[in-house]
């Protein structure tokens, strides 16, 4: 069957529509009898070969159109019901690609291009691919109270809005200030370099309030007297974010992590907590609010 020969929607049982939704194929409301299939990427990154296979699959089994979703999956448009399994077989056999990204489970991770971006403080591609393997794939058959979204941002610019995900990870660069080298210059280069204007002079010395600094690292190396040369790279973890009809601003855990393994363990603890203590139908933001942020934070940071 080609893309123009679609099965009438009345002939598709409701349970089949639900089943293929679980495979990543959602009914296209414009037609009522074709589906849009989500092809899983690694945080939006695909190879040229994979891209060519997706394009050919869209031509053979869909309408020939593709679009990117907000979660960085590639959606093949206008797929007739009878073309769903042949499409899945073709993607798998030609490029090892899978469809999915729906349901009450861990969703595909998204990340910015911090690995290559001038402002990136962490290797976002490597971290998000590890999250993809460990949690999207590793937890694929685990049903949760609701969908669970994870995002990785390379720096506090928040381009992929990690703080509006169930769990968000943001790269950090924490300055180690050598106060003995601060000269209290009338025109302080650290003050000038601070993009959020929290660094300032007090009594002839530079002050960077810890509770206000977002650890973007833009001050490093800017002091001509080398007071801002040393730093620690790390990760800040946000929990309980959400966007949509009801928006919740995530809050960060009271710790900057320096070990990637610890970050991954905290993500896993958050998923386990949601699975065990969440109520069916509620988002993780609701769970955090119901249990109390401090309570959840203590559980995630505990041994």
Residue, then its C-alpha position, 0 to 999 in steps of 0.5 A: x500500500x502506498x501513502x495515498x491508499x489509506x484505510x478508512x478510520x471507521x475500519x480501524x478499531x479503537x484499541x488498534x489506534x491506542x496500540x499504534x500510539x504506543x508505538x509512536x504513531x498518532x492520528x493526524x487530525x487533518x485527515x482522520x485516517x492517517x498517522x504521524x510516526x515519531x522516529x527516535x533520535x539521540x537528543x536530536x542528532x542523526x547521521x546523514x545515512x539515517x536522515x536519508x533513510x528517514x526521507x526515503x521512508x517518508x516517501x515510500x510509506x507516508x506523505x513525503x513530509x517530515x517535521x521535528x517535534x518539540x522533543x527533537x524526534x523526527x515525525x513522518x507525516x501522513x502514514x496510512x494504518x497499513x503502512x505502519x509496520x512496513x515503515x517500522x521494519x524499513x527504518x529498523x532494517x535500513x538504519x536501526x531506527x526505532x519509533x516511539x516517544x509516547x506514553x506514561x514513561x521516560x520520554x526521549x531526552x533533549x539537549x542543546x548543542x553545548x558540546x560544540x557551542x561557544x558557551x557550552x560548559x559540559x559535553x551535552x551530547x555525551x551526557x544526553x546519549x548516556x541518559x538516552x541509553x540508561x533511561x529511555x531505553x533501559x526504562x522503556x517498559x516501565x510504566x510511570x504515573x505520567x510522562x517523564x521528560x529530561x533535558x540537558x543544557x550546556x550552560x545557564x542560557x537555558x536554550x532547551x529550558x531544562x528548568x521546565x522539564x521533570x528533571x533538567x541538568x545544566x552545565x556549571x562553571x563555579x569560579x574559585x576567587x583568589x581574593x589576594x589578587x583582587x586590586x579593587x580596580x575602579x573599572x572592574x573587568x569582572x563587573x563588566x563581564x558578568x552578564x546577569x550583573x550580580x558581581x560587584x565591588x564592596x569595600x574595595x574587593x570583588x563580591x559574587x553572591x553565591x545565591x545569585x551567581x548562575x555559574x555561567x563561567x563568563x568571568x573566568x580569565x577576565x581579571x587582569x590580575x588573575x583573581x578569576x583563573x581557577x574554577x570547578x566544572x559541574x552540573x546543576x540538577x532541577x526537578x519538578x519543571x513543566x510547561x503546557x496548560x499549567x506551567x511549573x518552574x523547576x527548582x534546583x537541588x542544593x548542590x552543584x555536582x562535579x561527578x557525572x555518575x552522581x548526576x545520573x544516579x540522582x536522575x534514576x532516584x527521581x524516576x524511582x521516586x515518581x514511579x513509587x510515590x507518584x499518583x496515576x495521572x499526576x506529573x512529577x511537578x505535582x508529586x514534588x509539590x504534594x510531597x514537599x520539595x525539601x522532602x523530595x530533595x532529601x530523598x534524592x540527595x540521600x544515600 
